[in-house]
Amino acid sequence: MDVGPSESSGVAVTHRIGQACVKGVKPEVIYARSPLLSEGKLKYEAKLFNRFTSDEQRLEQLQTDLAKCQQLLQSEKERNSLLQEDISRRERTRVPEDVEPIAPRPAEPTVTHDAERRSADDPAYVIKHMGRLVHDENGVGRFAGSTTGVHFVLSVEKECQKTLNLPCGFPESCFRLFLIPPSPTIPKVVAENSSEYQDWISECLHYPLAYYHEQTDLFMKNWQDFCPVLIRSEVLADIDHMIGLLADLGCSQKPNSATALTVLMIHCINDLQKNQMEPEYPLSPVRQRHLFLASGLIDEVAAKGDMRSLQALVLFGFYSQLSGDCLAMIRINGLMVSISQSLGLHRHARRFKMKTGEIELRKRVWWYVYVFDSMTSLLHGLPALINDVDVDNDLPSDCYLLGLDSADISHPLPGETTAVFVFIQYVRSGKIFSRIREMLYTTTRRRNGAAKIKELDLDLQMWSQSLKAHGIQFEIGTLNEAAGKGIERTKLWLQLLANIAMVFIHRPGLSFDDSTPEFANCLQACVASSSAGLALLENTHVPRWLQNLSMMGPGVVFQSALMHVHYQCQSSTVNIEAGPSLETSLNFVLKGRSILEKDSSLNTRVPNSQQPIYHESISEVIGVLDLLHSLLVQKRQLQTDTGSLSSHAILGDPPVFFDELNWGTEALDVLNYVTATDWDYDIPGPFMGYPELEAPEVMMENSTHLDI
């Protein structure tokens, strides 16, 4: 329909009125300035103006309704929160008839008036732990930081000497179990020329192409939860090219060393899963040959330093972690971190021009390197190579990654997850472990320990609670024995990580003044989580590779049993109502002994499959637990005879078999000044336990210039 001049002009004026209202200009001014308006059309334009006024009123009404809805929503949230608290309170008070927790959550101990007045920076809350030097398998002095438990073991040794009449110190094996790999270290081989390497690769990789495709699919199926750093299509393309070169006898082109290392490590890692069903063969001859060749490819692969090389090195590090070779983890960790940072994996990809799939792959590889670095530093008590302040990359996405293009990424249906979801939780736990190390296990910044422990405990509990929304439910420090059997391996893995993290958080609190309530809280939390870890290992038959991946190796098993001994030594002076009984502690010491004995006998079924020093170390540690168990039994006998055991009671002589162990005394004296500390400067005698190098009068003169 055609619009006349008068109508079109009216619409134009109306449009001007609307714009004026938006700009805040009064409509009367527009009417006065417009020559198009006549008196006859004033009513028509007024109706249009009234329409704008009506719209404004309607907007105000809608805004008012929105505010009311927001108030109702807030009220509903508050009511829901109160209901959730009420439900949680009822769940805590309700005890099922058929469930008996092994280790209850720590109860708040009675706080004295003196303890209530303590401030957060009180000297009683200074963290007093330190590392020592211990011998590795080759007799080299290696630094064992506090996260290895070396200071805790020394503290228990001292407490046992005072309380249980232990006549000498623990053997050095108790302090260095983390350094002794269960299998012989694979020697590094160096070829004289590239053709010799090619001959070795051809000898190892002589299976049909379909076999390597099958091994790759097996790896993607079984290990994506733990190490999702490969893309199947990319790996298969590289394998096809390499096998083709090896099959062409007339081809002089050298096979790609990164691809060869990737194939070798895929086979070795899959062999770990296979031998879980055949424990009498812990290290197959085929795997030995593959590791022999792989160790010689490390330098060549690291020298290239591209993404393919980094992925191959990650697989080598993953195998080192699964096999429990902690010294190999240190060596490979430095290469992985330096190459990943040189490729810019620690920075967000928004500044780089890359495909969507490539960005996702970079995130997965980076965060694996990040967690590997964190775990390596905790296992050895060493500073981490990655600083959190330098990292701004996002976490990986829970998706299927089939290639580097955006079309190769697919997401699961609502309510479903992929294997990468478990890896993301592993990364989150790794970030918590990183904070634990930075806040509690530093050489400096030792004050305010109680506040730091409380903050980290809350972080770990929040992470544990977030898993429940995805069906992964467990309580840290507690375990239902019936529920532990048949548990899925990924849930078991996360539960072991949660319990060991709780021990890492609260163990520094064992160096607090024992008159503080925080000391009792930390002791009880450590005992509860140590008990849960031992019970999980015994009830679920955890494979050795999963123990290593969870940092629950022989050293931690020994320290978990030792935690019960420490508790019973402290029970006469620290009042914890919900702590384990002496009988319960005796049972857990036996659990730890049983786990270690099973681990020791596993590899001895095959000759030359285990290092003699590893078997000797495990045997010595088992002997220590036997001795401590007998001393606790003696303590129980005294309690039965006298009704209660005084804190000043003297136990009898140790068992006869103690003399047969021939441990010696002060195992760490060879490498350390055991009395030296770095948190307390009021030490009698030579400074920090070191011998004097100058005359006393010279030392007195120089001491006025020292600002300790």
C-alpha positions in Angstrom: 0.0 0.0 0.0 1.3 3.4 -1.0 1.9 5.9 1.8 0.9 9.5 1.2 3.1 12.5 1.9 1.2 13.5 5.0 1.4 10.0 6.5 5.1 9.6 5.7 5.9 12.9 7.2 4.0 11.9 10.3 6.0 8.7 10.6 9.2 10.7 10.3 8.2 13.1 13.0 7.2 10.2 15.2 10.6 8.7 14.6 12.2 12.0 15.7 10.1 12.1 18.8 11.2 8.5 19.7 14.9 9.4 19.2 14.4 12.6 21.3 12.9 10.6 24.1 15.9 8.3 24.1 18.2 11.3 24.2 16.2 13.0 27.0 14.8 15.9 24.9 11.3 17.0 25.8 8.6 16.2 23.2 7.2 19.8 23.4 10.4 21.1 21.9 10.1 18.7 18.9 6.5 19.8 18.4 7.5 23.5 18.4 10.4 23.0 15.9 8.6 20.8 13.5 6.9 22.7 10.6 5.1 19.6 9.5 2.8 19.4 12.5 -0.6 21.0 12.1 -3.3 21.4 14.8 -5.4 18.7 13.1 -2.7 16.1 13.4 -1.8 17.0 17.0 -4.1 14.3 18.4 -2.7 11.7 16.0 0.9 12.4 17.0 -0.1 12.5 20.7 -1.4 9.0 20.4 1.9 7.9 19.0 3.7 9.7 21.8 1.4 8.0 24.4 2.5 4.7 22.9 6.1 5.4 23.8 5.1 6.5 27.2 3.2 3.2 27.6 6.2 1.2 26.6 8.4 3.0 29.2 5.8 2.2 31.8 5.7 -1.4 30.7 9.5 -1.5 31.0 9.4 -0.1 34.5 6.8 -2.7 35.4 8.9 -5.5 34.0 12.0 -4.3 35.9 9.9 -4.3 39.1 8.7 -7.8 38.4 12.3 -8.9 37.8 13.4 -7.5 41.1 10.7 -9.4 42.9 11.6 -12.6 41.2 15.2 -12.2 42.1 14.2 -11.7 45.8 12.1 -14.8 45.6 15.0 -16.8 44.1 17.4 -15.6 46.8 14.9 -16.6 49.4 14.6 -20.0 47.8 18.4 -20.4 47.7 18.6 -19.6 51.4 15.9 -22.1 52.2 17.5 -24.8 50.1 20.9 -24.1 51.8 19.3 -24.6 55.3 17.7 -27.8 54.1 21.0 -29.1 52.8 22.7 -28.3 56.1 19.9 -30.1 57.9 20.2 -33.2 55.7 24.0 -33.2 56.1 23.7 -33.0 59.9 21.2 -35.9 59.9 23.5 -38.0 57.7 26.4 -37.4 60.0 24.5 -38.4 63.0 22.9 -41.5 61.3 25.1 -44.5 61.6 24.1 -47.5 59.3 23.9 -50.8 61.1 25.9 -52.7 58.5 28.7 -50.1 58.1 31.6 -49.8 60.5 34.1 -47.1 59.5 37.7 -48.1 59.9 39.0 -44.7 60.8 36.5 -42.0 61.8 36.9 -38.4 60.8 39.0 -36.5 63.4 36.9 -35.2 66.4 37.8 -31.8 67.8 39.9 -32.4 70.9 39.3 -30.5 74.1 40.9 -27.1 73.8 42.5 -25.6 77.0 42.3 -21.9 77.9 46.0 -21.5 77.1 45.5 -23.0 73.6 42.5 -20.7 72.9 44.7 -17.7 73.5 47.4 -18.7 71.0 47.7 -16.5 67.9 48.2 -17.8 64.4 51.9 -16.7 64.3 52.6 -18.3 67.7 56.1 -20.1 67.6 54.2 -23.3 68.6 52.8 -23.3 65.0 56.2 -23.1 63.2 56.7 -26.0 60.8 59.8 -27.8 62.0 60.7 -30.4 59.3 63.8 -30.7 57.1 65.4 -33.0 54.5 68.4 -35.2 54.7 71.0 -36.9 52.4 70.5 -40.7 51.9 72.4 -43.2 49.8 70.8 -44.5 46.5 71.4 -47.9 45.0 74.9 -46.8 43.8 75.9 -45.3 47.1 75.5 -41.7 45.9 74.2 -39.3 48.5 70.8 -38.0 47.3 68.7 -35.3 48.9 65.5 -36.6 50.5 63.2 -33.6 51.2 60.5 -33.6 53.9 57.8 -34.8 51.5 59.6 -38.1 51.4 58.8 -38.6 55.1 62.5 -38.6 56.2 61.9 -36.2 59.0 58.7 -38.0 60.2 60.6 -41.3 60.3 63.4 -39.7 62.4 60.7 -38.2 64.7 59.1 -41.6 65.2 62.5 -43.2 65.8 63.2 -40.7 68.6 59.8 -41.2 70.1 60.2 -45.0 70.0 63.5 -44.8 71.8 61.9 -42.7 74.5 58.6 -44.5 74.9 59.1 -48.0 73.7 62.7 -48.5 74.9 64.0 -48.9 71.3 67.7 -49.4 71.8 69.0 -48.0 68.5 67.9 -46.1 65.4 66.2 -47.3 62.3 68.3 -48.7 59.3 68.9 -46.5 56.3 66.4 -48.5 54.3 63.6 -46.9 56.2 64.6 -43.5 54.7 65.4 -44.4 51.1 62.8 -46.8 49.9 61.6 -44.2 47.3 65.1 -44.3 45.7 65.3 -48.0 45.1 63.5 -49.2 42.0 62.0 -52.7 42.2 63.5 -53.9 38.9 67.1 -53.5 37.7 67.8 -50.2 36.0 68.0 -50.5 32.2 71.5 -49.4 31.1 71.7 -46.6 28.5 73.1 -47.8 25.2 74.8 -45.7 22.6 75.1 -46.8 19.0 78.3 -46.1 17.1 76.4 -44.9 14.0 72.9 -44.4 12.8 72.8 -47.7 10.8 73.4 -49.6 14.0 70.4 -47.9 15.6 68.3 -48.7 12.5 69.3 -52.4 12.8 68.3 -52.4 16.5 64.9 -50.9 15.7 64.4 -53.4 12.9 65.1 -56.3 15.3 62.6 -55.0 17.9 59.9 -53.8 15.6 59.5 -56.9 13.4 55.8 -57.6 14.0 53.1 -57.1 11.3 51.6 -53.7 11.0 48.2 -54.9 12.3 50.0 -55.8 15.6 51.1 -52.2 16.2 47.6 -50.9 15.3 46.2 -53.3 17.9 48.7 -52.1 20.6 47.8 -48.5 19.8 44.1 -49.2 20.2 44.8 -51.0 23.5 46.8 -48.1 24.8 44.0 -45.6 23.9 41.4 -47.8 25.6 43.3 -48.6 28.9 45.4 -45.5 29.5 43.5 -42.5 28.4 42.3 -41.9 31.9 45.9 -41.3 33.1 47.8 -40.1 30.0 45.7 -38.7 27.2 48.5 -37.2 25.2 48.1 -39.1 21.9 45.8 -38.8 18.9 45.1 -42.2 17.4 45.0 -41.1 13.7 48.3 -39.2 14.1 50.0 -42.1 15.8 48.8 -44.7 13.3 49.9 -42.6 10.3 53.4 -42.3 11.8 53.6 -46.0 12.5 52.5 -46.9 9.0 55.3 -44.7 7.6 58.0 -46.1 9.9 57.0 -49.7 9.3 57.0 -49.1 5.6 60.6 -47.7 5.8 61.7 -50.7 7.8 60.1 -53.1 5.3 61.9 -51.5 2.4 65.3 -53.0 2.4 66.6 -50.7 -0.2 65.5 -47.5 1.5 68.4 -45.6 3.2 66.1 -43.2 5.1 66.5 -43.4 8.8 63.2 -44.1 10.8 62.0 -41.3 12.9 63.4 -41.7 16.4 60.4 -40.1 18.1 58.0 -42.5 16.4 60.2 -45.5 17.3 60.3 -44.4 21.0 56.5 -43.9 21.0 55.9 -47.4 19.7 58.4 -49.0 22.1 56.9 -47.3 25.1 53.3 -48.1 24.1 54.3 -51.7 24.0 56.1 -51.5 27.4 53.1 -49.7 29.1 50.6 -52.3 27.7 52.9 -55.0 29.0 52.4 -53.7 32.5 48.6 -54.1 32.2 49.1 -57.6 30.7 51.4 -58.8 33.4 48.9 -57.7 36.0 47.2 -61.0 35.2 50.5 -62.8 35.3 52.4 -61.5 38.3 55.0 -64.2 38.2 56.5 -62.4 35.2 57.0 -58.8 36.2 59.5 -57.9 33.5 59.2 -59.8 30.3 62.3 -60.3 28.1 60.6 -58.4 25.2 60.0 -55.4 27.5 63.6 -55.6 28.6 64.8 -55.3 25.0 62.4 -52.5 24.2 63.6 -50.5 27.3 67.2 -51.2 26.4 66.6 -49.6 23.0 64.3 -46.8 24.3 66.9 -45.6 26.8 69.4 -45.0 23.9 66.9 -43.0 21.9 66.2 -40.4 24.6 69.0 -38.0 23.8 68.3 -38.0 20.0 64.5 -37.5 20.6 65.1 -34.7 23.1 67.5 -32.9 20.7 64.8 -32.5 18.1 62.4 -31.0 20.7 59.2 -30.8 18.6 55.7 -31.9 19.6 56.1 -35.5 18.4 59.3 -35.8 20.5 57.7 -34.4 23.6 54.8 -36.9 23.3 57.4 -39.7 23.1 59.3 -38.4 26.1 56.0 -38.1 28.0 55.3 -41.8 27.4 58.8 -42.7 28.7 58.1 -40.6 31.8 54.7 -42.2 32.2 56.3 -45.7 32.2 59.0 -44.6 34.7 56.2 -43.4 37.0 54.2 -46.6 36.6 57.3 -48.8 37.2 58.3 -46.8 40.3 61.7 -45.7 38.9 61.9 -42.4 40.8 65.5 -41.5 39.6 64.5 -42.0 36.0 61.5 -39.6 36.7 64.0 -36.9 37.7 66.0 -37.2 34.6 63.1 -37.3 32.2 61.2 -34.5 34.0 63.8 -31.9 33.2 63.6 -32.7 29.5 59.8 -32.7 29.4 59.5 -29.4 31.2 62.2 -27.6 29.2 60.8 -28.8 25.8 57.1 -28.0 26.7 58.0 -24.5 27.9 60.1 -23.9 24.8 57.1 -24.9 22.7 54.9 -22.4 24.6 52.6 -25.0 26.0 52.4 -23.2 29.4 50.8 -20.1 27.7 47.2 -19.7 26.6 46.6 -20.4 22.9 44.6 -17.2 22.3 47.8 -15.5 21.1 48.7 -18.3 18.6 47.2 -19.2 15.2 46.4 -22.9 15.7 43.7 -25.4 14.9 41.1 -26.2 17.5 42.3 -29.8 17.9 45.9 -28.7 18.1 45.0 -26.3 21.0 43.3 -29.1 22.9 46.2 -31.5 22.4 48.6 -28.9 23.6 46.6 -28.4 26.8 46.5 -32.2 27.5 50.2 -32.6 27.0 51.0 -29.5 29.1 48.9 -30.5 32.1 50.4 -34.0 32.1 53.9 -32.4 32.2 52.7 -30.1 35.0 51.3 -32.9 37.2 54.3 -35.1 36.5 56.6 -32.3 37.6 54.5 -31.8 40.8 54.6 -35.6 41.6 58.3 -35.9 40.9 59.1 -33.0 43.3 56.9 -34.5 46.0 58.4 -38.0 45.7 61.9 -36.6 46.2 61.2 -33.5 48.2 62.8 -31.3 45.6 61.7 -27.9 44.3 59.4 -28.1 41.3 60.6 -26.9 37.9 57.3 -25.3 37.0 56.3 -22.1 38.7 52.5 -21.6 38.9 52.7 -17.9 38.4 54.1 -18.5 34.9 51.2 -20.7 33.8 48.0 -19.2 32.2 46.7 -22.2 30.2 43.2 -23.5 30.5 42.4 -27.0 31.7 41.7 -29.6 29.0 38.1 -30.1 27.8 36.1 -33.2 28.5 35.8 -34.3 24.8 36.8 -36.9 22.2 39.8 -35.7 20.2 40.1 -37.6 16.9 42.3 -35.1 15.0 43.6 -31.6 14.9 40.7 -29.9 13.1 37.6 -28.6 14.8 35.5 -31.2 13.1 37.5 -33.9 14.9 36.3 -32.8 18.3 33.1 -34.2 19.7 31.5 -33.8 23.1 29.7 -36.4 25.2 26.0 -36.2 25.8 24.7 -34.3 28.8 25.3 -36.3 32.0 28.0 -38.4 30.3 31.8 -38.0 30.5 34.8 -39.2 28.5 38.1 -40.8 29.8 39.6 -37.3 29.9 37.2 -36.3 32.8 39.3 -38.5 35.2 42.5 -36.9 33.9 41.0 -33.5 34.6 40.4 -34.5 38.2 44.0 -35.7 38.3 45.1 -32.3 37.2 43.0 -30.6 39.8 44.5 -32.8 42.5 48.0 -32.1 41.1 47.3 -28.3 41.5 46.4 -29.0 45.2 49.6 -31.0 45.6 51.5 -28.1 44.2 49.9 -25.7 46.7 50.7 -28.2 49.5 54.3 -28.1 48.6 54.5 -24.4 48.2 52.7 -23.6 51.5 54.0 -26.3 53.8 57.2 -27.8 52.5 59.4 -24.8 51.9 62.8 -23.9 53.4 61.5 -20.5 54.4 58.0 -19.2 55.3 57.4 -21.7 58.1 55.1 -19.7 60.3 51.3 -19.8 60.5 51.4 -23.5 59.9 48.0 -24.1 61.5 46.2 -21.6 59.3 47.8 -23.0 56.1 46.9 -26.6 57.0 43.2 -25.5 57.6 43.1 -23.8 54.3 44.5 -26.7 52.3 42.3 -29.2 54.1 39.3 -27.2 53.0 40.6 -27.1 49.4 41.0 -30.9 49.4 37.5 -31.5 50.9 35.9 -29.2 48.3 37.6 -31.2 45.5 36.4 -34.4 47.0 32.8 -33.1 47.3 32.9 -31.9 43.6 33.5 -35.5 42.5 30.2 -36.7 44.1 28.2 -34.9 41.4 29.7 -37.3 38.9 29.1 -40.5 40.9 32.6 -40.7 42.5 31.7 -40.8 46.2 34.1 -41.4 49.1 35.0 -39.8 52.4 38.6 -39.1 53.0 40.0 -41.0 55.9 37.1 -43.5 56.1 36.4 -46.7 54.3 33.7 -49.3 54.3 35.6 -52.7 53.8 32.7 -54.2 51.9 32.5 -51.3 49.5 36.3 -51.4 48.8 36.1 -54.7 46.9 35.4 -54.5 43.2 35.8 -50.7 43.1 36.6 -49.2 39.7 40.2 -48.5 39.2 39.8 -44.8 38.4 37.7 -44.2 41.6 40.3 -46.2 43.6 43.1 -44.1 42.1 41.4 -40.8 43.1 40.6 -42.1 46.5 44.2 -43.1 47.1 45.4 -39.7 45.9 42.9 -38.0 48.3 44.1 -39.9 51.3 47.8 -39.4 50.6 47.1 -35.7 50.0 45.5 -35.5 53.4 48.6 -37.0 55.0 50.8 -34.5 53.1 48.7 -31.7 54.5 48.6 -32.7 58.1 52.0 -34.3 58.6 53.8 -31.0 59.0 51.4 -30.3 62.0 53.1 -33.2 63.8 56.0 -30.8 64.4 53.8 -28.4 66.3 53.9 -28.1 70.1 52.0 -31.2 71.3 50.0 -29.0 73.8 48.2 -27.3 70.9 44.8 -28.7 69.7 46.1 -28.5 66.1 48.8 -31.1 66.9 46.0 -33.6 68.0 43.9 -32.7 65.0 46.8 -33.3 62.6 47.8 -36.6 64.3 44.3 -38.0 64.1 43.9 -36.9 60.4 47.2 -38.6 59.5 46.2 -41.8 61.3 42.7 -41.8 59.7 44.0 -41.3 56.1 47.0 -43.7 56.6 44.5 -46.4 57.8 42.2 -45.8 54.8 45.2 -46.1 52.4 46.4 -49.4 53.9 42.9 -50.8 54.0 42.4 -49.9 50.3 45.7 -51.6 49.3 44.8 -54.7 51.2 41.1 -55.1 50.3 41.2 -54.2 46.6 44.5 -55.9 45.5 45.8 -52.7 43.9 48.3 -53.5 41.1 51.8 -52.2 41.7 51.6 -49.7 38.8 48.5 -48.1 40.3 50.2 -47.9 43.7 53.1 -46.0 42.1 50.8 -43.7 40.2 49.0 -42.9 43.5 52.4 -42.3 45.3 51.5 -45.3 47.5 54.8 -47.1 47.1 56.6 -49.2 49.7 58.0 -46.1 51.5 54.5 -44.7 52.0 53.2 -48.1 53.1 55.9 -48.3 55.7 55.2 -44.7 56.9 51.4 -45.4 57.1 52.1 -48.3 59.5 54.6 -46.2 61.3 51.9 -43.6 61.8 50.0 -46.0 64.1 53.2 -46.6 66.1 53.7 -42.9 66.5 50.1 -42.4 67.6 50.4 -45.1 70.3 53.6 -43.4 71.5 51.8 -40.1 71.8 48.5 -41.4 73.2 49.7 -41.2 76.8 50.3 -37.4 76.5 47.7 -36.4 73.8 44.1 -36.9 74.6 42.1 -37.9 71.4 38.8 -39.6 72.3 38.1 -40.9 68.8 41.6 -42.3 68.1 42.3 -46.0 67.3 42.8 -48.5 70.1 46.1 -50.2 70.7 44.6 -53.4 69.2 43.5 -51.5 66.0 47.0 -50.0 65.6 48.5 -53.5 66.0 46.3 -54.7 63.2 47.3 -51.9 60.9 51.0 -52.5 61.5 50.4 -56.1 60.4 48.5 -54.8 57.3 51.5 -52.7 56.4 53.8 -55.7 56.9 51.6 -57.9 54.8 51.5 -55.5 51.9 55.3 -55.1 51.9 55.9 -58.8 52.2 53.6 -59.5 49.3 55.4 -56.8 47.2 58.8 -58.3 48.1 57.8 -61.8 47.2 56.1 -60.8 43.9 59.3 -60.3 41.9 61.5 -62.9 43.5 59.6 -65.7 41.7 61.8 -65.0 38.6 65.6 -65.0 38.9 67.4 -61.7 38.1 64.0 -59.8 38.0 64.7 -57.8 41.1 67.6 -55.9 42.5 69.2 -57.5 45.6 69.3 -54.1 47.3 65.5 -53.7 46.9 64.9 -57.1 48.5 67.3 -56.4 51.3 65.7 -52.9 51.9 62.2 -54.4 52.1 63.4 -57.2 54.4 64.9 -54.6 56.8 61.8 -52.5 56.8 59.7 -55.6 57.5 62.1 -56.4 60.4 61.5 -52.9 61.8 57.7 -53.3 61.7 58.1 -56.7 63.4 60.2 -55.2 66.2 57.8 -52.3 66.7 54.8 -54.6 66.7 56.4 -56.7 69.4 57.1 -53.6 71.5 53.5 -52.5 71.1 52.4 -56.0 72.2 54.6 -55.6 75.2 53.0 -52.3 75.9 49.5 -53.9 75.7 50.6 -56.5 78.2 51.6 -53.8 80.6 48.3 -52.1 80.1 46.5 -55.3 80.8 48.5 -56.0 84.0 48.5 -52.5 85.5 45.2 -51.2 84.0 46.9 -48.2 82.5 50.3 -47.3 81.3 52.1 -44.3 82.8 53.9 -42.0 80.5 57.1 -42.7 82.6 56.8 -46.5 82.4 59.8 -48.4 81.2 59.2 -51.3 78.8 61.3 -54.4 79.0 64.1 -55.5 76.7 63.4 -55.8 73.0 63.0 -59.2 71.4 65.9 -61.6 71.0 65.8 -61.4 67.1 66.7 -57.7 67.3 70.4 -58.6 67.8 70.3 -60.6 64.7 69.4 -57.7 62.4 72.7 -55.9 62.9 71.4 -52.5 61.8 73.9 -50.3 63.6 73.0 -46.9 65.0 72.3 -43.5 63.6 72.0 -44.6 59.9 72.1 -41.0 58.6 75.2 -39.8 60.5 77.5 -40.7 57.6 76.0 -37.9 55.4 74.3 -35.6 57.9 74.6 -33.6 61.1 71.5 -35.2 62.5 71.2 -32.6 65.3 71.3 -29.6 62.9 68.1 -27.7 62.2 67.3 -24.8 60.0 64.2 -23.4 61.9 65.7 -22.9 65.4 68.9 -20.9 66.0 69.2 -21.4 69.8 71.3 -24.5 69.5 73.9 -25.3 72.1 77.4 -26.1 70.9 78.7 -25.5 67.4 76.5 -23.5 65.1 73.9 -25.7 63.3 75.8 -28.8 64.6 78.9 -28.0 62.5 82.4 -28.2 64.0 84.2 -25.0 64.8 86.7 -23.8 62.2 88.1 -20.8 64.0 89.3 -20.1 67.5 86.6 -19.2 70.1 87.8 -15.6 70.4 87.7 -15.1 66.7 84.2 -16.7 66.5 83.1 -14.4 69.3 84.4 -11.3 67.5 82.7 -12.3 64.2 79.4 -13.2 65.8 78.6 -9.6 66.3 78.4 -9.1 62.6 76.0 -12.0 61.9 72.4 -11.3 61.3 70.7 -14.7 61.5 
